[in-house]
């Protein structure tokens, strides 16, 4: 992983803490947009997997936080 990947992971983690699982379709739309806009040869599947895991962790953290707050 490079610096861009780390920044992306932190950013998607924070977004998922704020909006939960809604970050997942946003991330998918962003990856699709980059593929179309920059004429990439393929959608970056490793980014989708990496950020999907990070978004899942952020969403789980958000859910646990909401349960603890009750």
C-alpha positions as CSV (number, residue, x, y, z in Angstrom):
1,X,0.0,0.0,0.0
2,X,1.2,3.5,-0.8
3,X,0.4,6.9,0.7
4,X,-2.7,7.4,-1.5
5,X,-4.1,4.0,-0.2
6,X,-3.5,5.0,3.4
7,X,-5.2,8.4,2.9
8,X,-8.1,6.7,1.1
9,X,-8.5,4.2,4.0
10,X,-8.6,6.9,6.7
11,X,-11.0,9.0,4.6
12,X,-13.4,6.2,4.0
13,X,-13.2,5.1,7.6
14,X,-14.2,8.6,8.8
15,X,-17.0,8.8,6.2
16,X,-18.3,5.5,7.3
17,X,-18.3,6.7,11.0
18,X,-20.3,9.7,9.9
19,X,-22.9,8.1,7.5
20,X,-22.5,4.4,8.1
21,X,-23.2,1.8,5.4
22,X,-24.2,4.6,3.0
23,X,-20.5,5.1,2.4
24,X,-20.4,1.8,0.5
25,X,-22.5,2.8,-2.5
26,X,-20.7,6.2,-2.5
27,X,-17.4,4.5,-2.8
28,X,-18.7,2.2,-5.6
29,X,-20.0,5.2,-7.5
30,X,-16.7,7.0,-7.0
31,X,-14.7,4.0,-8.3
32,X,-17.0,3.8,-11.3
33,X,-16.7,7.6,-12.0
34,X,-12.9,7.3,-11.9
35,X,-13.0,4.4,-14.3
36,X,-15.2,6.4,-16.8
37,X,-13.6,9.8,-16.3
38,X,-9.9,8.8,-16.6
39,X,-10.5,6.0,-19.1
40,X,-8.9,3.4,-16.9
41,X,-8.4,-0.1,-18.4
42,X,-10.5,-1.7,-15.6
43,X,-12.2,-0.8,-12.3
44,X,-9.7,-1.1,-9.5
45,X,-11.1,-4.2,-7.7
46,X,-8.4,-4.1,-5.0
47,X,-9.5,-0.6,-4.0
48,X,-13.1,-1.7,-3.8
49,X,-12.1,-4.6,-1.6
50,X,-9.8,-2.6,0.6
51,X,-12.2,0.3,1.0
52,X,-15.1,-2.0,1.5
53,X,-13.4,-3.7,4.4
54,X,-12.5,-0.3,5.9
55,X,-16.1,1.0,5.5
56,X,-17.4,-2.2,7.1
57,X,-15.1,-1.7,10.1
58,X,-16.2,2.0,10.4
59,X,-19.9,1.0,10.2
60,X,-19.4,-1.7,12.8
61,X,-17.6,0.9,15.0
62,X,-20.5,3.3,14.5
63,X,-23.1,0.6,15.4
64,X,-21.2,-0.4,18.6
65,X,-20.9,3.2,19.6
66,X,-24.6,3.7,19.2
67,X,-25.3,0.7,21.3
68,X,-22.9,1.8,24.0
69,X,-24.5,5.3,24.0
70,X,-27.9,3.8,24.8
